[in-house]
Amino acid sequence: MPATDFFCLPTMIGSLPHHDAKAACALVKRFLKYIPAWPQLPRRSPLENMSTQYSEGFPGVAIENHNLRVKYPPEFDKDLERLYAAYLAGDYHQYPVNSEYAAGLYSFLETRFLSPLAVKGQVTGPITWGLTVTDDDRRAIIYDDVLGDALPKFLKLKVAWQEAKLREICPRTIMFIDEPYLASFGSLAGPFSREKVISLLNEVLEGASGLKGIHCCGNTDWPMLLATSIDILSFDAYNFASSLNLYPVEVKRFLDKGGAIAWGIVPTGEEDLAKESVASLKDRLEEAMAPFTRKGISFNKLKRQALLTPSCGLASLSSEASAEEALLKLIRLSEEMRKRGL
């Protein structure tokens, strides 16, 4: 069976609204037994903000009023040389994510899962991270020749380190890089050609030796992402299904070479989540898939090479109970989609 034949199994994007890491991991274990994902907990600490979480070790980085700034202390050049040396040697051990930045990851590593098919991790992507972190002039570091070259190498090491930790649970890994800022790709200023974005994404993805994916929770240049080295394209199918079905040729080519789509069909908005039932979400998912079937992709192929997820992270929900409701609808939808034709 191809590695990406998931048959509509459920997993999640990453974040949960919990403050307690053990409680968050218990929820993951309860609902996502086949492909558990470690929970990011931004409400537990500002250090678990999606950009701050992966900032440890970047040359000159400092946290100022919850913002990331790159300074130029006397040891900056030495730290930059150390980063390049580790990158060239593949020495990811020098760039861990420590427990105060990722309590959910460390609790996840201590959780006893019953033979999962795979485990999923996530790292903030180079476009989003590079536009979030700024220098003293409030200029995003992705526009700086030196820092912009260092950032994908740094994130590649973070990916490799995390994947190695996840393999302590299961040898089969799925690593996503999260790129919400790519929803603004067409309006980004500066050196952001299509080729440049693909190059940055691929360099970070090289850190993963298992399955790799990109998640973008808005509309973007989907053919650009499909042209990267990913195995899985993850998108918000609840709000943006019509944006992907504009590209049936590219999607078919991606699936034919063994790729998978992670359909983010369970909404993460409070009102939308409350109004949707499993039956209505099933209808919505099948409607999202239908345009591709009219372009020569079989429905069974779409279902076979599919993961089901929430549309984005669940930390935006108001309560732990709402996150549980979202995951319950997700697994019941998965069960419905897996009942026939697979």
N, C-alpha and C positions, 0 to 999 in steps of 0.2 A: 504494500500500500504506500503511495507517495507520502512524503513527510507532511504535506499540507492538506491531506484528506482529513479534515477535522469533523465533518458531518454535523455542522452547526453546534458544536460544543460551546459552552459559555466560558468567558473569562471577563476580566475587567481592565479598564485603562490604567488605574493605579490608585487614585486618592480616595479616602473615606473621611467622613466628618468626625471620626472618633478622636478622643483625647488619649485613650488608653490603648497601647499597642497590643496587649494580649487580647483584649476584647475585639479589636479589629481583626486580628489573625484568627480568632475563633469564628468570626463571621465568614471570613474567607474559606476556612476549612469546612464549614457547614454547607456553603452554597457552591463552591468552586472546586470540587474534589478532583476533577479530571485535569484542569489547567489552572491551578491557583496562581495568583499574582500577589506579590508583596504589597502591603498598603502604605502609601505615603500619607502622612498625617499633618497637614499644614496648620490645623487648629491646635495641635499639641504644642508646637513651637514655631516661631518664625524661621528657625533654621531649616524647617522642612518645606519651606516655600520651594517651588519646583526649580528655581534657578539657584537659590542659596544652597540647597541640598547638595549640589554638585560643584561647589566653589572651592572646597578645601584643597589647598596645594597649588592653586593657580598663582603664578608669580605676581606679587604685589597686591593681591586681592584683599579688600577689607570691607566690613559691613558698616555702613553709615546710615543711621535712621532707617533700617530695614532695606536699604539700597546697597547694591554691590558696586564698589569703586576699585579701580586699579591705581595704586600709588606706585611710586618709584623709589623705594627705600634703598639704602646702600647695597643690600644683598640681592637686589632685583636681577642683575645680570647673572649672578651665580645660580639663582633659582631657575632662571630661564634656561641656562645651560644644563641644569639637572633634569629639567623636563624633556629637553631634546635628547639627552643621553638615554633616559628611560624609554622614550618613544622608539628610538633606534634599536634599543636592546629588547623591546617588548616587556620591559620590567614594570608591569602594572601594579605590583605589590607596593610600590612607593606612593600610589595615589588611591588609597581606600576612601570609602565613605564611612566615617565613624558613627557610633551609635547615637550621639547627641543630635546628629543630622538626619538619622534614619532609624528611629526606634522600631518602626514597623518592619524594616528589613531584618534587624537582629532578632526580633521576636519571631518572625517568619522562619528564620533559620533554625530556631529551637522548637518549632511546631512539628508534631509527628503526623505527617500526611500518609495516607494509605495508598502507596503505589500510584502517584499521579502519572498521567501520560506525558506531561511536560510541566515546567514551571516558567512563569513569565516575570520578567523584570522590565524596567524602563529607566531611561536617562533623558534629560532635556537635550534637544537637538542643537546643533551649532548655530542655526539662524536665530532661533529664539533666545538661546543663551548669549550669543554675541551681540544681540540688540538690547538685551536687558542690562548687561554689565557695561559700565561706562568708565572713562578716565576722569581726571580732575577737571577737565573742561566740559564734562557731561556729554562727551562724544562716545557713541557706542563703539566698543572695542573691535567689532567686526570690520570697521572702516580703517583701522590702524594696520599698517603693513606688518609690523612685528607681532602685535597681539592677535591680529586676525589670522596669521599663519599658525600661531601657537594654539589657538583655541580648539580646532578639530583634533589636534594631536593629544591635547589634554583630555578631551571628552572620549576619545578612542580608548585611552587608558582606563577611564572610569567604566566604560562599557566592559572591557576585558576583565577588570577586577570584579565587577558585579556578577558577570556570567560565571566566573570561577567559583564564587561563593554560592550561587544558586545550584551549581552542580554537586554541591554537598548534599542536596535534597534529591535531585533527579538528574541523570545524565543528559536528558533532552531539555534544551532551553529555548525560550523565545525571548528575544530582546527587542523592545520597541524604543525608538527615539521619538520623543514627543515634540511636535513642531506647530504649536498654535499660531505663531507669528507668520507662518507661511500662508495663512488666510489673507494676508495683506501683500502677498508677493508682488502683484501687479503695480502696487503703489510705492514699493520700497525704493528709496533713492540710493545712489552709489553703485558700487561694482557688483550688481546682482544679476548678472546674466543667467540664463537658464543653465548654461554649462558650468558656471561658477557654483550655483546652488547644488547641482548634481555632484560636483567634485567634493564640496564640503560634506554633504550627506554621506557619500560613499566612503570618505576617509574615516568618519566616525563609525560607520557600520562595519568597517574592517576589523573593529575590535571584537566583534562577535563571530564565533565559529559555528554556532548553532543557527537556528532560524532567526531571521531579523525582519523587523517591520518598521513602518513609519506611521504615526498617528497625527492627523490634522483634523481639528474639530470645526473647521469652517470650509468655505469654498476655496479652492486653490487650483493651480495648474496640475491636474491629475496626470496627464501624460508625462509631465516632468518627473513626478514621483515614481510612476511606473517604469521610467527609464533608469532608475537607480538600481542598486543591487539587492533590493528587498525581496523577501519571500511573501510578505503579507502587507497589504495596504489596508489601513484602519481609518474609517471615516465616520462622520456623523450622518448615518443613513436616515435618522428621524427628521432632521431639518434640511439636509442637503442631498437627498437621493438623486434629485433631478440634475444636479451638477455633474455627477459621475456618469449618468447614463447618456451624456452627450458624447462619450468616447467609447462606443461599443467595440470598435476595431482594436484599440489599445488594450481594453480590458480582456477581450478574447485572446489576444496574443499573450498577455500576462498569465491568464489561466492555462492556456495551452502549454506553456513552458513550466507549469507546476505551481504557479502562484496561488495565493488565497486572498479572499476579501474578508476583513473583519467588519461586519455590519453593525454599526452603533445605533441600534434600533430602539433601545429603551431610553426614554428621555430623562434628562437630569434636571429639568425644570420642575419645580414643585407642582404647579398647576397641571402641566401636561402629564406628569406621572400619575396624578390622582385621577385624571379623566380616562386614562387608557386601561383597557383590560388586556389579558393575554390574547383573546380572540381579535381584538382590534389591532394589536401590535402584529399579529400574524398576518392579517390582511394588509397592513401597511408594508411589512417586509416583502410579501409576495408581490405587491404593486411596485416596490422598488426594484425587484428582480425582473419583472415582466418585460421592460424594454429590451433587456439583454437577450431574453428568449426569442424575441422577434427579430433579433439580429444574428441568430444562429448558434447561440450558446444554450445548451440544454438546461432545463430547470434542475435536473438531478446533478449536473456538473456544478452549477452555482451553489446548490445546497451542500454538495460533498466538499467543495473547496471553500468552506465558509466557517468563520467563527462568528459568534454572536456576543455583543458587548453592550454596555451602556453607551450613550452617545459621546460621553466625555467622562472625566473624573466625577466621583460622587461627593467630593468634599463640599461642593456648592449647595448640597441639600441641607435643610434646616436641622435635621436630627438623625440620630443613628437609626431610628425606626423607619425613616424615609429611605435610607440607604438599604435597609433590610427589605423593604417593600420593592425597591428597584431590582435587587438581586433575586428576590422570589419570582417576580414577573419574568426576569431573564431566564432563569432555569426552567420555568414552566413553558415558556416560549420555545426554548431549546428542545424540550421533550416533545412538544407538539410538532416541531419541524422534523424531528428525527423518526416520527412514527411510521412514515410511509415513503416509499420511493428511494430508499437508500440501501 
